[in-house]
Amino acid sequence: MKVPFLDLKSQYQSIRDEIHAAIQQVLDTTAFAGGPFVAQFEKEFAAFCDCKEGIGVGSGTEALWLCLLALGIGQGDEVITVPNSFIATAEAISFCGAKPVFVDVDERTYNLDPNKLEDYLKFRIPHSAFRNCPKAVIPVHLFGQPADMDPILEIARKYNLMVIEDACQAHGGEYKGKKAGSLGDAGCFSFYPGKNLGAYGEAGAVVTNNSELAGKIRIIRDHGQSKKYCHDLIGWNDRMDGIQGAILSAKLRHLPAWNEARRKNAELYDQLLKGADSIIVPQEAQYARHIYHIYALRVQNRDKLMNALAEKGISCGIHYPIPIHLTDAYKFMGLGRGSFPMAEKCADEFLSLPMYPELTSEQIEYVAAQIKELTG
């Protein structure tokens, strides 16, 4: 049996007519850059996230970057995040002129560990008299499971930090019944094609309940314009295009059902892999509603298992094989192996199994059977 890691064609075929109609509307009105279809999606997605404001941009990376800029993060400021995210989280900090500071993750959810966050701040704040203090923290809702936000928010208030949720993998994830993206000062999302809510190209968004912040992001994303040719700020061109806005509106209607299908697929994986001593399946925290953008096992001899599964027709992925602090891009920070033990263990052991709404129970049963056979 062939089991692809991702199957975007199946999803497209199931909504083909809706997608074509959405694209045709944009073509007929020639509203290609920003415009009414983006505005409509912004309104719908903000409501989906239980937020007042939504701002469509060109990618999830741009969402993080513009949000930091609009919050006044700049040269020399520290922004705390985790080392086991996609590098975009750190890139956005760096491109503001700020310094990314990494804090390790917990062993159960692989998200920012609140205890380690407070440990760092207890050490750092007394030594910040002659340097810029930490200004913000970016918890990453890894793989679709929200970080433990209550203690993170409490710590942030205590140390006067802004909180930006990297919810780029968490479209519809929930923390204690509240939507990912609605808990901090702002939430940032990616609509890269493989995401739970994916565009047919690049796109992203910021959601927030802060209208002043939303207004500033809108100005920055459009060359600093408050209106045409009135440039209030030095901005950039980060607008979402109309075709992506229309496509995302069409797909958003299906997202709750798609997320529920992912959760059912994860539940079946959990059941079938139960009792396999050599692997650790994902754990859903009591406070969370995980939407399984990624279903990542932890397993010893990960690469050997991945290659063996490929020979059986099963495609897998690794998220992420090199923690950010060990990449060549960030080697200037001088943080070697052993700096963040849990994040490094994740990088060595994570194996991402096929996961998408259209995955069949027969495919999941086949994948699980092969894993159990190969791991003994």
C-alpha positions, 0 to 999 in steps of 0.5 A: 500500500502507498501512503503519502505523507500529505495528499493535497490533491484529495482535498482539492478534488473534494471542493473543486467546484467551490475553489473554481467558483471562488477564483472566478469571482476574483478574476471577474472583478480583477481584485487581485491585490488586497481588496474585498476578498481579502477583507472578507476572509479577514473578517471570517477568520478573526471571528473563527479565532474569537478575535475582533481583528484579522489582518491578511499578509503574505505569509506566516513569517511576515505575520510574525515579523509585522506583529513584532514591528508594530509592537515596537520590537527593535534593535537590541531587544530580546524576544524569548521563544523556543528552539524546536520551531521552524526557523521562521519564528527566530527569523522574524525576531532577527529581522526586527533587529532584536535578539532571539533568546531560547528557552527549552520545552517540556517533555510532554507537549514539546511546547515552551516550559513555563518553569524554564521561562520563569527561571530565565527571567529570574536570572536575566532581569537583575542583570539587565541594568546595562542592556535591553530587557526582554520585551516579548515572548513567542510561545509556539503552539507546536504541531497544533497543540497550544502551549500552556498559556495561563502560566505563560501569561501570568509570567509575562504580566509579572515581567512586563512582556508582550505575548505573541502566539505563534499559531502557524500550526494551530488553526482551530486549536483550543486552550481551555475552550479558547481559540489559539491566537486569541490569548495573547496580544496577538496570534500569527498564522501561516496558510502554507498549502500543507497547513490545516487551513492552507492557501494555494500559494503563500499567505498568512494572518495576524489576529488580535483584539487590539484595534490600535495594533491591528491598524498599525500592522495594516499600515506597515503591510501596505508601504506605511500608507494610511491612505493612498500616497499618505505614508505615515511610516516606513513600511513594506509590501506584505499584502495578501492577494485576492485569489488567496483570500477567496480560496481561504474563505471557501476552505474555512467553511470546511476547517472544523470538519477537517480538524475533527477528521484529523483528531479521529485519525490521531485517536486511531493511531493512538489505539493501534500503536498502544503497547509499542514500548519503543515509541512515544505517541503524541500526548494531548494535554488536559487543557488543550484541543489538539488539531494535529497538524503534525502527528509526531512520534518519538522513537529511537533509531528514527532514521532507520525506521523512516527508511524502512517505512519508505521501503513499505510505501509509507512516506514520513517527515521530520519536524525539525531535524536541527534545532534553531540554535544548532543551525548554521544560520544561528551558530553565531550565538555560540549555543552548542549541543546540550544547551537545550536538552529536550529540544535536541532530543525532539530533533533526534527522535521525532518522526512525523507520520502521514496525517491529513483529513482524507487519510483512510482507516485502512491506511492508518492500520497499515502504517501502524502495523508496519511500525509495530513490526519494524520496532518489535 
